[in-house]
Amino acid sequence: GTDAANKIVDAFDRKRAAQHNFETGIVKFTLSLKSGLRYFIENGFVKLTAFDIAKFLHEHKDRLDKTQIGEVLGKEIDGSFIKDKGVDAEHGGSGFFVSVLHHYVDAMNFT
């Protein structure tokens, strides 16, 4: 029975760590939308695609800072998350935030 107990404890610890990381991400996002998003991406909460980030913002809109969500959705037309040339809008390149906005509006319409 010790293996089962250890698995439960491990699962609990992982869940607690994930919750703690999520709380950290919320604080980071409140302070800086880009470093917050980067943190959520690096910690596996969301993938770096406009679709996934829009879905993530919509699903967690009650916990994430509203002003910062507005900032994400209201960025300039050619705004990008990644500065590298040749990255498409869907994956962080120029036009990324407008793609997030479009996906966010779609998410609102389907819930």
C-alpha positions as CSV (number, residue, x, y, z in Angstrom):
1,G,0.0,0.0,0.0
2,T,2.9,2.4,0.4
3,D,3.3,2.8,-3.4
4,A,-0.3,4.0,-3.7
5,A,0.1,6.4,-0.8
6,N,3.3,7.8,-2.4
7,K,1.5,8.2,-5.7
8,I,-1.3,10.1,-4.0
9,V,1.2,12.3,-2.1
10,D,3.2,12.9,-5.4
11,A,0.0,13.9,-7.2
12,F,-1.1,16.2,-4.4
13,D,2.4,17.8,-4.4
14,R,2.3,18.3,-8.2
15,K,-1.2,19.8,-8.0
16,R,-0.1,22.1,-5.2
17,A,3.0,23.1,-7.1
18,A,0.9,23.8,-10.2
19,Q,-1.5,25.9,-8.2
20,H,1.4,27.8,-6.7
21,N,2.9,28.4,-10.1
22,F,-0.5,29.5,-11.4
23,E,-0.7,32.1,-8.6
24,T,2.8,33.3,-9.4
25,G,1.8,33.6,-13.0
26,I,-1.3,35.7,-12.1
27,V,1.0,38.1,-10.1
28,K,3.5,38.3,-13.0
29,F,0.7,38.9,-15.5
30,T,-0.7,41.7,-13.4
31,L,2.7,43.4,-13.3
32,S,3.6,42.7,-17.0
33,L,1.4,41.0,-19.5
34,K,4.4,39.8,-21.5
35,S,6.4,38.3,-18.6
36,G,3.1,36.8,-17.3
37,L,2.3,35.2,-20.6
38,R,5.9,34.0,-20.9
39,Y,5.7,32.5,-17.4
40,F,2.5,30.7,-18.2
41,I,3.9,29.3,-21.4
42,E,7.3,28.2,-19.9
43,N,5.4,26.5,-17.0
44,G,3.1,24.5,-19.4
45,F,-0.2,26.3,-18.6
46,V,-0.7,27.4,-22.2
47,K,0.9,27.0,-25.6
48,L,2.3,29.9,-27.6
49,T,-0.4,30.2,-30.2
50,A,-2.9,33.0,-30.5
51,F,-5.7,30.4,-30.3
52,D,-4.5,28.8,-27.0
53,I,-3.7,32.2,-25.4
54,A,-7.1,33.5,-26.3
55,K,-8.8,30.4,-24.8
56,F,-6.6,30.6,-21.7
57,L,-7.4,34.3,-21.2
58,H,-11.1,33.6,-21.6
59,E,-11.1,30.6,-19.3
60,H,-9.3,32.4,-16.6
61,K,-10.8,35.9,-17.1
62,D,-12.2,35.9,-13.5
63,R,-8.7,35.4,-12.0
64,L,-6.5,37.3,-14.4
65,D,-6.1,41.1,-14.2
66,K,-8.9,42.6,-16.4
67,T,-6.8,45.7,-17.4
68,Q,-4.0,43.4,-18.6
69,I,-6.4,41.2,-20.6
70,G,-7.6,44.4,-22.2
71,E,-4.0,45.4,-23.0
72,V,-3.4,42.0,-24.7
73,L,-6.6,42.4,-26.7
74,G,-6.0,46.0,-27.6
75,K,-2.4,45.9,-28.8
76,E,-1.4,47.6,-32.1
77,I,-2.3,45.8,-35.3
78,D,1.2,44.6,-36.1
79,G,2.1,43.9,-32.4
80,S,4.1,40.7,-31.9
81,F,5.1,38.6,-28.9
82,I,8.2,37.3,-30.4
83,K,10.6,39.7,-32.1
84,D,12.1,37.1,-34.6
85,K,11.4,37.8,-38.2
86,G,9.5,35.2,-40.1
87,V,7.3,34.0,-37.2
88,D,3.7,33.9,-38.3
89,A,1.0,35.9,-36.4
90,E,-0.6,32.7,-34.9
91,H,2.7,31.8,-33.2
92,G,3.8,35.1,-31.8
93,G,4.9,37.1,-34.8
94,S,3.6,40.4,-36.2
95,G,-0.2,40.6,-35.8
96,F,-0.2,38.1,-32.9
97,F,-2.3,40.2,-30.6
98,V,-4.9,40.9,-33.2
99,S,-5.1,37.1,-33.8
100,V,-5.6,36.6,-30.0
101,L,-8.4,39.2,-30.1
102,H,-10.2,37.4,-33.0
103,H,-9.9,34.1,-31.2
104,Y,-11.1,35.7,-27.9
105,V,-14.2,37.1,-29.6
106,D,-14.9,33.6,-31.1
107,A,-14.5,32.1,-27.6
108,M,-17.0,34.6,-26.2
109,N,-19.5,33.7,-28.9
110,F,-19.3,30.0,-28.2
111,T,-19.7,30.1,-24.4
